[in-house]
Amino acid sequence: MLELPGTMREWIIDQIDENFEAVGAEGTDEQYAQAVLDAIEFVAEEHADEIGDEIVSHLEASGELDHSLKDTLTEGFSSDPDIDYIGAKVMGAVERLCHIEWEEEAGVDYFTEEDEY
């Protein structure tokens, strides 16, 4: 399990959505996977004091993945022809794959009903 600051979650989701938009409808599964990693790394850089470096390596280790996170996401995207490239849904998959737990701050609710899967 990997604990990350809860303040990162929505920012990552927004960044994933922006990156997906930049990839466009004709993007490849590999481009979408890279867009997810880029979003996570971008937000992690802003939180480097709290979580350190090499976020993707930490995620891969936490999830005990057989392959890289990029390869795992690419395979997941390619195996589901009806996939919705929506940041919240993809982040939910990353959370499950990598066993992410979000640290909550008192009085802050980071999750909404729409985030439940």
C-alpha positions in Angstrom: 0.0 0.0 0.0 1.2 3.5 -0.8 -0.2 6.5 1.1 -0.3 9.8 -0.8 -1.6 13.2 0.2 -5.3 13.4 -0.4 -4.8 16.9 -1.9 -3.1 15.2 -4.9 -6.1 13.1 -6.1 -8.3 15.7 -7.7 -5.4 17.5 -9.2 -4.1 14.2 -10.8 -7.6 13.5 -12.2 -7.9 17.0 -13.7 -4.4 16.6 -15.2 -5.3 13.2 -16.7 -8.4 14.7 -18.3 -6.3 17.6 -19.8 -3.7 15.1 -21.0 -6.3 12.9 -22.6 -7.8 15.9 -24.4 -4.3 16.7 -25.7 -3.9 13.1 -27.0 -7.2 13.3 -28.8 -9.6 10.8 -30.0 -7.1 9.1 -32.4 -4.6 8.5 -29.7 -3.1 5.0 -29.1 -3.4 3.0 -25.9 0.2 3.6 -25.3 -0.3 7.4 -25.6 -3.1 7.3 -23.2 -1.1 5.3 -20.7 1.8 7.8 -21.0 -0.7 10.6 -20.5 -1.7 9.0 -17.1 1.9 8.7 -16.0 2.7 12.3 -17.1 -0.2 13.5 -15.0 0.9 11.6 -12.0 4.5 12.7 -12.3 3.5 16.3 -12.9 1.5 16.5 -9.7 4.1 14.5 -7.8 6.7 17.0 -8.6 4.7 19.7 -6.9 4.5 17.5 -3.8 8.1 16.3 -3.9 8.8 17.5 -0.4 6.0 15.3 0.9 6.4 12.1 -1.2 9.9 12.2 -2.6 11.0 11.3 -6.1 10.3 8.4 -8.5 6.6 8.2 -7.9 6.0 5.7 -10.7 8.6 3.3 -9.3 6.9 3.6 -5.9 3.5 2.9 -7.5 4.8 -0.1 -9.3 6.4 -1.5 -6.2 3.2 -0.9 -4.1 1.1 -2.7 -6.6 3.6 -5.5 -7.1 3.0 -5.3 -10.8 4.4 -7.9 -13.1 5.2 -5.3 -15.7 5.7 -1.5 -15.7 2.7 0.7 -14.9 2.8 2.0 -18.4 2.6 -1.5 -19.9 -0.1 -2.5 -17.4 -2.2 0.5 -18.3 -1.6 0.0 -22.0 -2.7 -3.6 -21.8 -5.8 -2.6 -19.8 -6.7 0.0 -22.3 -6.2 -2.3 -25.3 -8.2 -5.1 -23.7 -11.3 -3.0 -23.3 -12.6 -1.6 -26.6 -15.4 0.3 -24.8 -13.1 2.1 -22.3 -14.0 5.6 -21.2 -11.0 7.8 -21.1 -12.2 9.7 -18.1 -9.7 10.8 -15.5 -11.7 9.7 -12.5 -12.3 6.2 -13.8 -8.7 5.7 -14.9 -7.4 7.1 -11.6 -9.7 4.6 -9.8 -8.1 1.8 -11.8 -4.6 3.1 -10.9 -5.6 3.2 -7.2 -6.7 -0.4 -7.3 -3.7 -1.6 -9.3 -1.2 0.2 -7.1 -2.9 -0.1 -3.8 -3.1 3.7 -3.2 -4.5 5.1 0.0 -5.2 8.8 0.3 -4.2 10.6 3.5 -7.1 12.7 4.7 -6.9 16.0 6.4 -9.4 16.7 9.2 -12.5 18.2 7.8 -11.7 17.7 4.1 -13.7 15.2 2.0 -11.7 14.3 -1.0 -14.1 11.8 -2.5 -17.5 12.4 -4.0 -20.3 10.0 -4.8 -19.3 10.1 -8.5 -15.9 8.7 -7.5 -17.4 5.4 -6.2 -17.1 2.5 -8.6 
